[in-house]
């Protein structure tokens, strides 16, 4: 009984060529609609099982590399290099990144506006307080400037 179905060297070479071709397309931004620039899409588009991209275990439990694991590492390395230069091949991921940046900018603007509104509110409160104090002072002074007059009743004949 076999643990893993073995493929011929020719089939492996053909699969690797297909994987590299799809890898180049994905990294160039040709990501199919509804997909991502990831191993799952790479395997699906190349027509190979995704399990071949990950480590395997021998009968004794010791690990061994998957037949295309080296291509996983190459794909992830190249993808990381693109991202470091600001290129995101996956339109959906790129849009998510742009939206995250927009949200961050909007949060900063909102915080600045909140701070500005707080400052204006404080200024308004101080101005109203000063106006009230000035009005009280004006009323006090105008009341003391007038001498208290006696109001005599007028008699008409």
VMD Tcl script that builds the backbone (N, CA, C; Angstrom):
set m [mol new atoms 471]
animate dup $m
set s [atomselect $m all]
$s set {name element resname resid chain x y z} {
  {N N UNK 1 A 0.844 -1.173 0.000}
  {CA C UNK 1 A 0.000 0.000 0.000}
  {C C UNK 1 A 0.896 1.245 0.000}
  {N N UNK 2 A 0.577 2.206 -0.829}
  {CA C UNK 2 A 1.375 3.429 -0.936}
  {C C UNK 2 A 0.782 4.524 -0.067}
  {N N UNK 3 A 1.674 5.314 0.559}
  {CA C UNK 3 A 1.250 6.458 1.366}
  {C C UNK 3 A 0.757 7.596 0.478}
  {N N UNK 4 A 1.495 7.896 -0.549}
  {CA C UNK 4 A 1.214 9.045 -1.393}
  {C C UNK 4 A 1.285 8.597 -2.841}
  {N N UNK 5 A 0.368 9.095 -3.629}
  {CA C UNK 5 A 0.427 8.788 -5.055}
  {C C UNK 5 A 1.650 9.484 -5.632}
  {N N UNK 6 A 2.465 8.752 -6.301}
  {CA C UNK 6 A 3.687 9.315 -6.889}
  {C C UNK 6 A 3.403 9.784 -8.305}
  {N N UNK 7 A 4.072 10.869 -8.687}
  {CA C UNK 7 A 3.923 11.345 -10.054}
  {C C UNK 7 A 5.264 11.222 -10.748}
  {N N UNK 8 A 5.223 11.119 -12.044}
  {CA C UNK 8 A 6.466 10.976 -12.803}
  {C C UNK 8 A 7.219 12.296 -12.802}
  {N N UNK 9 A 8.516 12.203 -13.091}
  {CA C UNK 9 A 9.339 13.415 -13.166}
  {C C UNK 9 A 8.824 14.344 -14.259}
  {N N UNK 10 A 8.364 13.768 -15.351}
  {CA C UNK 10 A 7.857 14.579 -16.459}
  {C C UNK 10 A 6.595 15.344 -16.031}
  {N N UNK 11 A 5.698 14.660 -15.333}
  {CA C UNK 11 A 4.474 15.306 -14.848}
  {C C UNK 11 A 4.824 16.403 -13.852}
  {N N UNK 12 A 5.783 16.121 -12.980}
  {CA C UNK 12 A 6.204 17.124 -11.995}
  {C C UNK 12 A 6.769 18.359 -12.707}
  {N N UNK 13 A 7.612 18.137 -13.738}
  {CA C UNK 13 A 8.182 19.273 -14.485}
  {C C UNK 13 A 7.078 20.071 -15.178}
  {N N UNK 14 A 6.123 19.361 -15.779}
  {CA C UNK 14 A 5.012 20.041 -16.448}
  {C C UNK 14 A 4.192 20.857 -15.438}
  {N N UNK 15 A 3.942 20.255 -14.282}
  {CA C UNK 15 A 3.190 20.955 -13.235}
  {C C UNK 15 A 3.951 22.183 -12.746}
  {N N UNK 16 A 5.269 22.039 -12.544}
  {CA C UNK 16 A 6.072 23.177 -12.093}
  {C C UNK 16 A 6.062 24.297 -13.122}
  {N N UNK 17 A 6.112 23.936 -14.408}
  {CA C UNK 17 A 6.063 24.952 -15.467}
  {C C UNK 17 A 4.713 25.669 -15.429}
  {N N UNK 18 A 3.630 24.917 -15.250}
  {CA C UNK 18 A 2.291 25.513 -15.175}
  {C C UNK 18 A 2.186 26.410 -13.942}
  {N N UNK 19 A 2.720 25.941 -12.834}
  {CA C UNK 19 A 2.681 26.723 -11.593}
  {C C UNK 19 A 3.450 28.026 -11.767}
  {N N UNK 20 A 4.637 27.964 -12.347}
  {CA C UNK 20 A 5.450 29.179 -12.554}
  {C C UNK 20 A 4.733 30.161 -13.493}
  {N N UNK 21 A 4.089 29.619 -14.530}
  {CA C UNK 21 A 3.354 30.474 -15.465}
  {C C UNK 21 A 2.218 31.199 -14.733}
  {N N UNK 22 A 1.443 30.472 -13.947}
  {CA C UNK 22 A 0.339 31.066 -13.186}
  {C C UNK 22 A 0.900 32.034 -12.153}
  {N N UNK 23 A 2.011 31.672 -11.509}
  {CA C UNK 23 A 2.639 32.538 -10.507}
  {C C UNK 23 A 2.978 33.890 -11.129}
  {N N UNK 24 A 3.587 33.866 -12.316}
  {CA C UNK 24 A 3.952 35.109 -12.993}
  {C C UNK 24 A 2.713 35.951 -13.296}
  {N N UNK 25 A 1.646 35.303 -13.749}
  {CA C UNK 25 A 0.399 36.028 -14.058}
  {C C UNK 25 A -0.199 36.657 -12.800}
  {N N UNK 26 A -0.259 35.863 -11.720}
  {CA C UNK 26 A -0.835 36.377 -10.471}
  {C C UNK 26 A -0.022 37.556 -9.951}
  {N N UNK 27 A 1.288 37.412 -9.954}
  {CA C UNK 27 A 2.151 38.476 -9.424}
  {C C UNK 27 A 2.145 39.715 -10.325}
  {N N UNK 28 A 1.733 39.532 -11.592}
  {CA C UNK 28 A 1.605 40.676 -12.504}
  {C C UNK 28 A 0.251 41.363 -12.344}
  {N N UNK 29 A -0.581 40.827 -11.452}
  {CA C UNK 29 A -1.871 41.450 -11.193}
  {C C UNK 29 A -3.037 40.815 -11.914}
  {N N UNK 30 A -2.813 39.736 -12.622}
  {CA C UNK 30 A -3.889 39.050 -13.346}
  {C C UNK 30 A -4.565 38.041 -12.420}
  {N N UNK 31 A -5.247 38.560 -11.420}
  {CA C UNK 31 A -5.932 37.717 -10.441}
  {C C UNK 31 A -7.378 37.547 -10.901}
  {N N UNK 32 A -7.854 36.315 -11.047}
  {CA C UNK 32 A -9.233 36.104 -11.489}
  {C C UNK 32 A -10.234 36.733 -10.523}
  {N N UNK 33 A -11.340 37.199 -11.070}
  {CA C UNK 33 A -12.386 37.808 -10.243}
  {C C UNK 33 A -12.839 36.822 -9.178}
  {N N UNK 34 A -13.008 37.312 -7.981}
  {CA C UNK 34 A -13.453 36.472 -6.876}
  {C C UNK 34 A -12.343 35.654 -6.241}
  {N N UNK 35 A -11.131 35.826 -6.707}
  {CA C UNK 35 A -9.987 35.090 -6.152}
  {C C UNK 35 A -9.013 36.054 -5.507}
  {N N UNK 36 A -8.001 35.491 -4.882}
  {CA C UNK 36 A -6.951 36.284 -4.256}
  {C C UNK 36 A -5.614 35.855 -4.841}
  {N N UNK 37 A -4.611 36.653 -4.564}
  {CA C UNK 37 A -3.255 36.304 -4.970}
  {C C UNK 37 A -2.668 35.446 -3.848}
  {N N UNK 38 A -3.023 34.146 -3.878}
  {CA C UNK 38 A -2.602 33.244 -2.815}
  {C C UNK 38 A -2.339 31.832 -3.363}
  {N N UNK 39 A -1.910 30.949 -2.480}
  {CA C UNK 39 A -1.565 29.578 -2.872}
  {C C UNK 39 A -2.790 28.832 -3.398}
  {N N UNK 40 A -3.923 29.063 -2.809}
  {CA C UNK 40 A -5.146 28.375 -3.251}
  {C C UNK 40 A -5.425 28.696 -4.721}
  {N N UNK 41 A -5.374 29.971 -5.075}
  {CA C UNK 41 A -5.611 30.382 -6.464}
  {C C UNK 41 A -4.507 29.867 -7.365}
  {N N UNK 42 A -3.279 29.911 -6.876}
  {CA C UNK 42 A -2.147 29.412 -7.650}
  {C C UNK 42 A -2.360 27.936 -8.010}
  {N N UNK 43 A -2.726 27.136 -7.024}
  {CA C UNK 43 A -2.943 25.706 -7.263}
  {C C UNK 43 A -4.125 25.475 -8.203}
  {N N UNK 44 A -5.225 26.182 -7.948}
  {CA C UNK 44 A -6.423 26.002 -8.773}
  {C C UNK 44 A -6.158 26.375 -10.220}
  {N N UNK 45 A -5.531 27.526 -10.425}
  {CA C UNK 45 A -5.263 27.991 -11.793}
  {C C UNK 45 A -4.248 27.113 -12.522}
  {N N UNK 46 A -3.312 26.521 -11.775}
  {CA C UNK 46 A -2.300 25.646 -12.389}
  {C C UNK 46 A -2.827 24.219 -12.578}
  {N N UNK 47 A -3.959 23.917 -11.953}
  {CA C UNK 47 A -4.551 22.589 -12.095}
  {C C UNK 47 A -3.846 21.515 -11.287}
  {N N UNK 48 A -3.265 21.898 -10.146}
  {CA C UNK 48 A -2.593 20.915 -9.285}
  {C C UNK 48 A -3.230 20.957 -7.895}
  {N N UNK 49 A -3.042 19.882 -7.159}
  {CA C UNK 49 A -3.589 19.808 -5.806}
  {C C UNK 49 A -2.843 20.780 -4.895}
  {N N UNK 50 A -3.603 21.503 -4.092}
  {CA C UNK 50 A -2.998 22.472 -3.168}
  {C C UNK 50 A -2.106 21.789 -2.137}
  {N N UNK 51 A -2.397 20.562 -1.806}
  {CA C UNK 51 A -1.618 19.851 -0.790}
  {C C UNK 51 A -0.154 19.697 -1.187}
  {N N UNK 52 A 0.136 19.740 -2.483}
  {CA C UNK 52 A 1.520 19.609 -2.947}
  {C C UNK 52 A 2.403 20.782 -2.569}
  {N N UNK 53 A 1.794 21.884 -2.105}
  {CA C UNK 53 A 2.551 23.084 -1.744}
  {C C UNK 53 A 2.991 23.094 -0.289}
  {N N UNK 54 A 2.560 22.073 0.458}
  {CA C UNK 54 A 2.824 22.056 1.894}
  {C C UNK 54 A 3.627 20.830 2.294}
  {N N UNK 55 A 4.287 20.870 3.459}
  {CA C UNK 55 A 5.092 19.731 3.908}
  {C C UNK 55 A 4.237 18.473 4.101}
  {N N UNK 56 A 4.888 17.347 3.949}
  {CA C UNK 56 A 4.244 16.038 4.120}
  {C C UNK 56 A 4.915 15.326 5.286}
  {N N UNK 57 A 4.357 14.169 5.629}
  {CA C UNK 57 A 4.975 13.337 6.664}
  {C C UNK 57 A 5.233 11.951 6.091}
  {N N UNK 58 A 6.394 11.433 6.430}
  {CA C UNK 58 A 6.719 10.055 6.066}
  {C C UNK 58 A 5.963 9.112 6.998}
  {N N UNK 59 A 6.018 7.826 6.691}
  {CA C UNK 59 A 5.350 6.829 7.538}
  {C C UNK 59 A 5.822 6.886 8.981}
  {N N UNK 60 A 7.100 7.192 9.154}
  {CA C UNK 60 A 7.636 7.235 10.516}
  {C C UNK 60 A 7.325 8.560 11.232}
  {N N UNK 61 A 6.591 9.473 10.551}
  {CA C UNK 61 A 6.203 10.736 11.171}
  {C C UNK 61 A 7.184 11.868 10.913}
  {N N UNK 62 A 8.288 11.574 10.288}
  {CA C UNK 62 A 9.267 12.627 9.999}
  {C C UNK 62 A 8.762 13.498 8.836}
  {N N UNK 63 A 9.057 14.773 8.889}
  {CA C UNK 63 A 8.573 15.675 7.838}
  {C C UNK 63 A 9.408 15.562 6.558}
  {N N UNK 64 A 8.747 15.803 5.458}
  {CA C UNK 64 A 9.441 15.909 4.173}
  {C C UNK 64 A 8.742 16.996 3.375}
  {N N UNK 65 A 9.470 17.659 2.524}
  {CA C UNK 65 A 8.852 18.759 1.777}
  {C C UNK 65 A 7.827 18.236 0.771}
  {N N UNK 66 A 6.791 19.065 0.560}
  {CA C UNK 66 A 5.824 18.762 -0.485}
  {C C UNK 66 A 6.497 18.952 -1.830}
  {N N UNK 67 A 5.975 18.334 -2.878}
  {CA C UNK 67 A 6.636 18.405 -4.182}
  {C C UNK 67 A 6.752 19.829 -4.739}
  {N N UNK 68 A 5.859 20.718 -4.330}
  {CA C UNK 68 A 5.909 22.092 -4.839}
  {C C UNK 68 A 6.149 23.109 -3.723}
  {N N UNK 69 A 6.613 22.625 -2.590}
  {CA C UNK 69 A 6.829 23.517 -1.439}
  {C C UNK 69 A 7.844 24.608 -1.767}
  {N N UNK 70 A 8.861 24.280 -2.550}
  {CA C UNK 70 A 9.856 25.290 -2.924}
  {C C UNK 70 A 9.210 26.411 -3.749}
  {N N UNK 71 A 8.166 26.078 -4.497}
  {CA C UNK 71 A 7.463 27.099 -5.266}
  {C C UNK 71 A 6.590 27.976 -4.358}
  {N N UNK 72 A 6.083 27.390 -3.278}
  {CA C UNK 72 A 5.346 28.172 -2.279}
  {C C UNK 72 A 6.272 29.236 -1.709}
  {N N UNK 73 A 7.474 28.813 -1.330}
  {CA C UNK 73 A 8.443 29.745 -0.750}
  {C C UNK 73 A 8.815 30.835 -1.746}
  {N N UNK 74 A 9.017 30.455 -3.004}
  {CA C UNK 74 A 9.350 31.435 -4.044}
  {C C UNK 74 A 8.190 32.421 -4.240}
  {N N UNK 75 A 6.973 31.899 -4.313}
  {CA C UNK 75 A 5.789 32.738 -4.496}
  {C C UNK 75 A 5.660 33.733 -3.347}
  {N N UNK 76 A 5.760 33.258 -2.123}
  {CA C UNK 76 A 5.627 34.130 -0.955}
  {C C UNK 76 A 6.742 35.157 -0.889}
  {N N UNK 77 A 7.951 34.769 -1.265}
  {CA C UNK 77 A 9.087 35.709 -1.276}
  {C C UNK 77 A 8.841 36.813 -2.307}
  {N N UNK 78 A 8.446 36.417 -3.520}
  {CA C UNK 78 A 8.214 37.398 -4.583}
  {C C UNK 78 A 7.041 38.325 -4.230}
  {N N UNK 79 A 6.013 37.758 -3.634}
  {CA C UNK 79 A 4.858 38.558 -3.220}
  {C C UNK 79 A 5.272 39.571 -2.152}
  {N N UNK 80 A 6.081 39.132 -1.191}
  {CA C UNK 80 A 6.569 40.036 -0.138}
  {C C UNK 80 A 7.430 41.152 -0.735}
  {N N UNK 81 A 8.268 40.820 -1.719}
  {CA C UNK 81 A 9.105 41.836 -2.367}
  {C C UNK 81 A 8.245 42.885 -3.066}
  {N N UNK 82 A 7.186 42.430 -3.730}
  {CA C UNK 82 A 6.288 43.376 -4.396}
  {C C UNK 82 A 5.624 44.298 -3.378}
  {N N UNK 83 A 5.156 43.719 -2.295}
  {CA C UNK 83 A 4.470 44.512 -1.274}
  {C C UNK 83 A 5.408 45.521 -0.630}
  {N N UNK 84 A 6.680 45.145 -0.469}
  {CA C UNK 84 A 7.662 46.079 0.108}
  {C C UNK 84 A 7.849 47.302 -0.774}
  {N N UNK 85 A 7.677 47.129 -2.086}
  {CA C UNK 85 A 7.818 48.254 -3.009}
  {C C UNK 85 A 6.499 48.985 -3.216}
  {N N UNK 86 A 5.458 48.541 -2.499}
  {CA C UNK 86 A 4.166 49.207 -2.583}
  {C C UNK 86 A 3.226 48.638 -3.627}
  {N N UNK 87 A 3.621 47.553 -4.278}
  {CA C UNK 87 A 2.785 46.931 -5.301}
  {C C UNK 87 A 1.994 45.790 -4.671}
  {N N UNK 88 A 0.683 45.851 -4.848}
  {CA C UNK 88 A -0.173 44.780 -4.347}
  {C C UNK 88 A -0.913 44.218 -5.561}
  {N N UNK 89 A -0.527 43.013 -6.022}
  {CA C UNK 89 A -1.110 42.467 -7.248}
  {C C UNK 89 A -2.602 42.141 -7.139}
  {N N UNK 90 A -3.064 41.823 -5.980}
  {CA C UNK 90 A -4.457 41.436 -5.770}
  {C C UNK 90 A -5.307 42.696 -5.646}
  {N N UNK 91 A -6.217 42.928 -6.599}
  {CA C UNK 91 A -7.045 44.146 -6.596}
  {C C UNK 91 A -7.844 44.284 -5.307}
  {N N UNK 92 A -8.386 43.180 -4.840}
  {CA C UNK 92 A -9.204 43.222 -3.625}
  {C C UNK 92 A -8.348 43.619 -2.421}
  {N N UNK 93 A -7.182 43.014 -2.292}
  {CA C UNK 93 A -6.285 43.349 -1.188}
  {C C UNK 93 A -5.808 44.795 -1.313}
  {N N UNK 94 A -5.516 45.225 -2.537}
  {CA C UNK 94 A -5.081 46.607 -2.759}
  {C C UNK 94 A -6.188 47.573 -2.351}
  {N N UNK 95 A -7.428 47.244 -2.707}
  {CA C UNK 95 A -8.546 48.099 -2.330}
  {C C UNK 95 A -8.706 48.135 -0.819}
  {N N UNK 96 A -8.563 47.007 -0.171}
  {CA C UNK 96 A -8.652 46.949 1.290}
  {C C UNK 96 A -7.573 47.835 1.912}
  {N N UNK 97 A -6.357 47.751 1.390}
  {CA C UNK 97 A -5.257 48.576 1.912}
  {C C UNK 97 A -5.549 50.065 1.714}
  {N N UNK 98 A -6.059 50.419 0.520}
  {CA C UNK 98 A -6.405 51.830 0.272}
  {C C UNK 98 A -7.490 52.298 1.232}
  {N N UNK 99 A -8.491 51.460 1.445}
  {CA C UNK 99 A -9.575 51.830 2.352}
  {C C UNK 99 A -9.085 51.954 3.790}
  {N N UNK 100 A -8.160 51.077 4.196}
  {CA C UNK 100 A -7.594 51.182 5.543}
  {C C UNK 100 A -6.857 52.504 5.711}
  {N N UNK 101 A -6.096 52.893 4.670}
  {CA C UNK 101 A -5.382 54.170 4.717}
  {C C UNK 101 A -6.369 55.339 4.791}
  {N N UNK 102 A -7.456 55.253 4.000}
  {CA C UNK 102 A -8.474 56.305 4.033}
  {C C UNK 102 A -9.105 56.400 5.416}
  {N N UNK 103 A -9.450 55.266 5.985}
  {CA C UNK 103 A -10.064 55.248 7.311}
  {C C UNK 103 A -9.116 55.859 8.330}
  {N N UNK 104 A -7.841 55.499 8.243}
  {CA C UNK 104 A -6.850 56.050 9.165}
  {C C UNK 104 A -6.774 57.573 9.029}
  {N N UNK 105 A -6.738 58.057 7.791}
  {CA C UNK 105 A -6.703 59.500 7.558}
  {C C UNK 105 A -7.947 60.192 8.074}
  {N N UNK 106 A -9.102 59.562 7.856}
  {CA C UNK 106 A -10.356 60.145 8.339}
  {C C UNK 106 A -10.407 60.167 9.862}
  {N N UNK 107 A -9.877 59.127 10.496}
  {CA C UNK 107 A -9.833 59.112 11.963}
  {C C UNK 107 A -8.960 60.244 12.483}
  {N N UNK 108 A -7.827 60.480 11.813}
  {CA C UNK 108 A -6.945 61.575 12.228}
  {C C UNK 108 A -7.649 62.921 12.067}
  {N N UNK 109 A -8.337 63.106 10.915}
  {CA C UNK 109 A -9.060 64.357 10.683}
  {C C UNK 109 A -10.170 64.538 11.707}
  {N N UNK 110 A -10.871 63.455 12.023}
  {CA C UNK 110 A -11.954 63.518 12.996}
  {C C UNK 110 A -11.421 63.893 14.380}
  {N N UNK 111 A -10.291 63.301 14.756}
  {CA C UNK 111 A -9.689 63.624 16.054}
  {C C UNK 111 A -9.278 65.101 16.090}
  {N N UNK 112 A -8.718 65.598 14.983}
  {CA C UNK 112 A -8.317 67.004 14.920}
  {C C UNK 112 A -9.545 67.909 15.013}
  {N N UNK 113 A -10.624 67.534 14.331}
  {CA C UNK 113 A -11.863 68.330 14.387}
  {C C UNK 113 A -12.448 68.304 15.802}
  {N N UNK 114 A -12.438 67.137 16.432}
  {CA C UNK 114 A -12.942 67.039 17.802}
  {C C UNK 114 A -12.155 67.961 18.724}
  {N N UNK 115 A -10.841 67.980 18.532}
  {CA C UNK 115 A -9.994 68.849 19.355}
  {C C UNK 115 A -10.316 70.318 19.075}
  {N N UNK 116 A -10.497 70.637 17.796}
  {CA C UNK 116 A -10.827 72.015 17.411}
  {C C UNK 116 A -12.184 72.418 17.988}
  {N N UNK 117 A -13.154 71.544 17.891}
  {CA C UNK 117 A -14.491 71.833 18.435}
  {C C UNK 117 A -14.415 72.015 19.950}
  {N N UNK 118 A -13.639 71.175 20.610}
  {CA C UNK 118 A -13.455 71.320 22.057}
  {C C UNK 118 A -12.873 72.671 22.402}
  {N N UNK 119 A -11.874 73.114 21.641}
  {CA C UNK 119 A -11.264 74.426 21.874}
  {C C UNK 119 A -12.249 75.552 21.630}
  {N N UNK 120 A -13.045 75.435 20.561}
  {CA C UNK 120 A -14.046 76.465 20.266}
  {C C UNK 120 A -15.144 76.498 21.325}
  {N N UNK 121 A -15.518 75.340 21.835}
  {CA C UNK 121 A -16.532 75.272 22.881}
  {C C UNK 121 A -16.019 75.955 24.140}
  {N N UNK 122 A -14.772 75.682 24.490}
  {CA C UNK 122 A -14.173 76.353 25.661}
  {C C UNK 122 A -14.149 77.869 25.462}
  {N N UNK 123 A -13.764 78.296 24.262}
  {CA C UNK 123 A -13.697 79.730 23.948}
  {C C UNK 123 A -15.088 80.357 24.053}
  {N N UNK 124 A -16.086 79.682 23.534}
  {CA C UNK 124 A -17.477 80.170 23.599}
  {C C UNK 124 A -17.924 80.314 25.052}
  {N N UNK 125 A -17.613 79.309 25.864}
  {CA C UNK 125 A -18.011 79.365 27.275}
  {C C UNK 125 A -17.335 80.538 27.986}
  {N N UNK 126 A -16.042 80.744 27.699}
  {CA C UNK 126 A -15.334 81.878 28.306}
  {C C UNK 126 A -15.937 83.200 27.846}
  {N N UNK 127 A -16.273 83.308 26.539}
  {CA C UNK 127 A -16.847 84.543 25.999}
  {C C UNK 127 A -18.206 84.818 26.626}
  {N N UNK 128 A -19.041 83.802 26.730}
  {CA C UNK 128 A -20.356 83.987 27.352}
  {C C UNK 128 A -20.217 84.392 28.818}
  {N N UNK 129 A -19.268 83.805 29.489}
  {CA C UNK 129 A -19.025 84.150 30.890}
  {C C UNK 129 A -18.579 85.605 31.010}
  {N N UNK 130 A -17.685 86.028 30.102}
  {CA C UNK 130 A -17.211 87.412 30.127}
  {C C UNK 130 A -18.349 88.386 29.812}
  {N N UNK 131 A -19.176 88.027 28.837}
  {CA C UNK 131 A -20.311 88.892 28.471}
  {C C UNK 131 A -21.261 89.028 29.666}
  {N N UNK 132 A -21.534 87.911 30.323}
  {CA C UNK 132 A -22.425 87.944 31.489}
  {C C UNK 132 A -21.818 88.827 32.584}
  {N N UNK 133 A -20.519 88.703 32.818}
  {CA C UNK 133 A -19.859 89.512 33.849}
  {C C UNK 133 A -19.895 90.984 33.465}
  {N N UNK 134 A -19.666 91.289 32.186}
  {CA C UNK 134 A -19.688 92.675 31.725}
  {C C UNK 134 A -21.094 93.260 31.847}
  {N N UNK 135 A -22.084 92.465 31.518}
  {CA C UNK 135 A -23.469 92.946 31.627}
  {C C UNK 135 A -23.811 93.262 33.080}
  {N N UNK 136 A -23.395 92.370 33.964}
  {CA C UNK 136 A -23.648 92.601 35.383}
  {C C UNK 136 A -22.955 93.884 35.847}
  {N N UNK 137 A -21.729 94.098 35.366}
  {CA C UNK 137 A -20.980 95.308 35.741}
  {C C UNK 137 A -21.667 96.551 35.184}
  {N N UNK 138 A -22.132 96.479 33.944}
  {CA C UNK 138 A -22.834 97.614 33.331}
  {C C UNK 138 A -24.104 97.921 34.110}
  {N N UNK 139 A -24.850 96.874 34.426}
  {CA C UNK 139 A -26.085 97.085 35.192}
  {C C UNK 139 A -25.782 97.664 36.566}
  {N N UNK 140 A -24.717 97.206 37.183}
  {CA C UNK 140 A -24.348 97.717 38.499}
  {C C UNK 140 A -23.975 99.192 38.400}
  {N N UNK 141 A -23.157 99.518 37.392}
  {CA C UNK 141 A -22.732 100.920 37.241}
  {C C UNK 141 A -23.891 101.840 36.840}
  {N N UNK 142 A -24.714 101.372 35.953}
  {CA C UNK 142 A -25.818 102.238 35.524}
  {C C UNK 142 A -26.828 102.434 36.656}
  {N N UNK 143 A -26.939 101.488 37.497}
  {CA C UNK 143 A -27.833 101.620 38.644}
  {C C UNK 143 A -27.269 102.588 39.668}
  {N N UNK 144 A -25.961 102.637 39.859}
  {CA C UNK 144 A -25.355 103.528 40.848}
  {C C UNK 144 A -25.183 104.927 40.298}
  {N N UNK 145 A -25.145 105.117 38.980}
  {CA C UNK 145 A -24.979 106.433 38.390}
  {C C UNK 145 A -26.271 107.232 38.533}
  {N N UNK 146 A -27.362 106.586 38.494}
  {CA C UNK 146 A -28.636 107.277 38.689}
  {C C UNK 146 A -28.869 107.454 40.172}
  {N N UNK 147 A -29.238 108.617 40.512}
  {CA C UNK 147 A -29.584 108.797 41.926}
  {C C UNK 147 A -31.001 108.296 42.089}
  {N N UNK 148 A -31.228 107.750 43.199}
  {CA C UNK 148 A -32.584 107.254 43.383}
  {C C UNK 148 A -33.549 108.426 43.385}
  {N N UNK 149 A -34.438 108.450 42.490}
  {CA C UNK 149 A -35.433 109.505 42.405}
  {C C UNK 149 A -36.703 109.059 43.094}
  {N N UNK 150 A -37.242 110.066 43.647}
  {CA C UNK 150 A -38.529 109.773 44.267}
  {C C UNK 150 A -39.584 110.068 43.232}
  {N N UNK 151 A -40.439 109.267 43.181}
  {CA C UNK 151 A -41.503 109.453 42.232}
  {C C UNK 151 A -42.687 110.054 43.006}
  {N N UNK 152 A -42.977 111.340 42.725}
  {CA C UNK 152 A -44.101 112.026 43.360}
  {C C UNK 152 A -45.311 111.863 42.478}
  {N N UNK 153 A -46.372 111.620 43.136}
  {CA C UNK 153 A -47.573 111.490 42.317}
  {C C UNK 153 A -47.967 112.827 41.710}
  {N N UNK 154 A -48.413 112.833 40.554}
  {CA C UNK 154 A -48.889 114.045 39.908}
  {C C UNK 154 A -50.388 114.181 40.140}
  {N N UNK 155 A -50.640 115.367 40.427}
  {CA C UNK 155 A -52.083 115.623 40.629}
  {C C UNK 155 A -52.551 116.464 39.479}
  {N N UNK 156 A -53.592 116.120 38.984}
  {CA C UNK 156 A -54.156 116.928 37.901}
  {C C UNK 156 A -55.416 117.660 38.421}
  {N N UNK 157 A -55.567 118.822 38.026}
  {CA C UNK 157 A -56.732 119.575 38.464}
  {C C UNK 157 A -57.736 119.745 37.391}
}
mol reanalyze $m
mol bondsrecalc $m
mol representation Tube
mol addrep $m
